[in-house]
């Protein structure tokens, strides 16, 4: 899933490793400054929820990431 809002590109995605293990990644990239949210490897996102202009993602470390249009 990707979502473009204001200066931010919000994304979730994943792929299978050569051993058949699914790995996922999520974050935000500022399309003007190219700054990004750095999430440690192995941390998996829960289902993204978009509500009232904000994207909410709770990860496997129980951290709630809230992305808001700038």
C-alpha positions in Angstrom: 0.0 0.0 0.0 1.2 3.5 -0.8 -0.3 6.8 -0.1 0.9 10.2 -1.3 -0.2 13.2 0.8 1.4 16.6 0.8 5.2 16.1 1.0 5.0 12.5 2.2 4.9 9.1 0.5 3.7 6.6 3.0 4.3 2.9 2.2 4.0 -0.7 3.4 5.3 -3.6 1.5 7.1 -6.9 1.7 8.9 -9.7 0.0 9.9 -13.3 0.5 13.5 -14.1 1.3 15.4 -16.9 -0.5 14.4 -19.1 2.5 10.7 -18.4 2.0 10.4 -16.1 5.0 8.1 -13.0 4.4 9.7 -9.8 5.5 7.9 -6.5 5.5 8.8 -2.8 5.6 6.9 0.4 6.2 7.7 4.0 6.5 7.4 7.5 5.1 9.6 9.4 2.7 9.5 13.1 2.4 9.4 13.7 -1.4 11.0 17.1 -1.1 13.7 16.6 1.5 14.1 12.9 0.9 14.2 12.3 4.7 12.8 8.9 5.7 11.5 7.1 8.8 14.0 4.5 9.8 12.4 1.3 11.1 14.7 -1.5 12.4 15.0 -4.6 10.3 12.7 -7.4 11.3 10.0 -5.1 12.7 6.7 -5.9 11.0 3.8 -3.6 10.5 0.2 -4.4 11.5 -2.6 -3.5 9.1 -2.5 0.2 8.2 -5.5 2.3 9.1 -6.2 5.6 7.5 -8.5 8.0 9.4 -9.1 11.8 9.3 -6.0 12.5 7.3 -3.7 10.3 9.4 -2.2 6.9 8.7 -1.9 4.6 11.8 0.4 1.6 11.9 1.1 -0.5 15.0 4.3 -2.6 14.7 5.4 -5.8 16.3 7.2 -3.9 19.0 3.8 -2.3 20.0 4.9 1.1 18.7 2.1 3.1 17.2 3.4 5.1 14.2 1.2 8.0 13.2 1.8 9.7 9.9 0.2 13.0 9.2 0.2 15.2 6.0 2.5 18.1 6.4 
